[in-house]
Amino acid sequence: MEILTHFNYWAAIALAAIGLYAVIARQNMVKKLIGLSLFQTAVFLLFITTGKVAGGTAPILSPDYTLYSNPLPHVLILTAIVVSVSTLAVGLALTITIKRDYGTIEEDDIQAADAKGHGEEAGKT
Amino acid sequence: MSAGALPILQVVLPLIAAPLCVLLRRSGLAWAFTTLITWCLLAISILLLIRVMAGGVISYRLGGWAPPFGIEYRLDAVNCFVLLIICVIAAVVAPYMRQSVAREIPAPRHNIFYAVYLLALTGLLGITATGDAFNIYVFMEISSLASYVLIALGPSRQARTAAFQYLIVGTIGATFLLIGIGLLYTMTGTLNLADLSLRIREVSDMRPIYAALAFITIGVLVKLALFPVHIWLPNAYTQAPSAISAFLAASATKVGAYLLLRFIFTLFGVEFSFEQMPLMEILMPLSLIAILVGSIVAIFQNNLKRLFAYSSIGQIGYLALGISFGSTSGLTGAIVHTFNHAMMKGGIFLALGCLVFRAGSVDLSTLHGLGRRMPFTMAALIMGGLGLIGVPLTSGFVSKWYLVQAAIEADLWPVAVLILFGSLLALIYVGRIIEVAFFRPPPADLQAMREAPLQMLIPTWILIASSVYFGIHTDITVSVSERAAEVLLGTPS
């Protein structure tokens, strides 16, 4: 049952793999961003679970307890979540402008539109 | 004046200036303010470098908390030099932006453009100045997010897709870096780079440390855009506004190179990276492929911005090659090349911006005979190109000299031959431009074409002239680079 002792790692790796797969395999930009968020969140999970001390309680100073979980990973990940939300926001904003410029957010269609645009430009000159 | 608050001012000044810039609604005001800030930053970085070259390491404690618990800004010869490179580029590009940006970006967005430019600068300076692993991640994301926005402001709609592509790849890279930092933290319990480098020795035979090196290296390589993770670079540089292409080409990848140096040498140490882990066996073939593929693809490009973007991939290959030797001369070559390439590529992309300003395009077909109409712009382009080839008396020659020397020292003759072969390939793509610009007759309607405005030409020539100056007077750059290489290879302090 060795796998179960580190099940948090397995969960994080599984989520990260699913997220990365979505980023690579999906053509839709919003789905790509969902995959990216999932990938980032999996890494946050990996970080946070390493702060757990077996039998430890929440890190609030109290005379009744002596064993605390490590709060530092939580603080770091709080910052990283802000970063991740900003990334998502910029990504979605870009998706909106792309939708406005191209009329689609499917990567195939965008590449096709760009290839067509190049052809027209070459034809003009 | 003591060193005092200089290290933190270097990073916080543009961070505070960015929101103020948004408040200055007028385009001209925002531009003047941005230029003033970048010049202040340049002055600070020069003061810092002088201090470090004279007296060793400057350590600044954020909020007065002592390291390793508080965040420490730690400046030695390596990052002071990189800070100077970034500040020089930012200070030279800022005056240039006024007219270039007025042409390429709609007026209501100007103040936001300058604010985001300052934020990108904050991120790059922060990555370089900080001595805290998690801080590096946060600053990397600040600079990356700002760069995505700057690229997306490019004139064509492809700029938006290029920015999106960069966002996806860049975020994956940064998250890889975060995984690596997380693994290091779980193994050592510290995030301070200096402290980490000591504690890592005790656990260096554990598997998570191996994984950490792998994750961090890949994450940094994405930022550096080494082959095969260079995929975002050509589109991003081609589609970004001209001034931003110059700024990113000259500074962002250099910061990637700095991070690679910092993590491999200061943090993990030469022994661990090159003897326990096969870093040389991985980096060297990749950089050689980058040199060859980047240069060969560049030969077949007709869009000059794209051509020089691919040439950047080749030049990044030289940088990584110097790092992969793990020797003093290799590192000296890599660090000198970081500086030289920043000057040359910055100058080249600024010259391309002048072409966009006057000719409206950087396609090779529009350049026929342009050498006669815009002699100064084209001359700058060609001088920069000669530097990329590595012609003697240009700074490119100095860096290639050290790289070839490192290859010979390591008894790797084929590598030395490939370095020189890469120069030949550069000769072909620069030669194509010379041929079209100077030896083709100009079309009849070219009479109206004038030289680019002085406010754009002078910054271009400052970078190009300095790349020539430092090709002749090599002692300044080489002595700083040698010092930096010694700091990296010496016992970690």
Interface residues (C-beta under 8 A of the other chain):
Chain A: L20 V23 M29 K32 L36 F39 Q40 V43 L46 F47 T50 L72 P73 L76 T79 A80 V83 S86 T87 V90 G91 L94 T95 T97 I98 D101 Y102 I110 D114 T125
Chain B: F134 Y137 V138 E141 L145 Y148 V149 A152 R157 Q158 R160 T161 A163 F164 L167 I168 T171 I172 T175 L178 I179 G182 Y185 T186 D363 S365
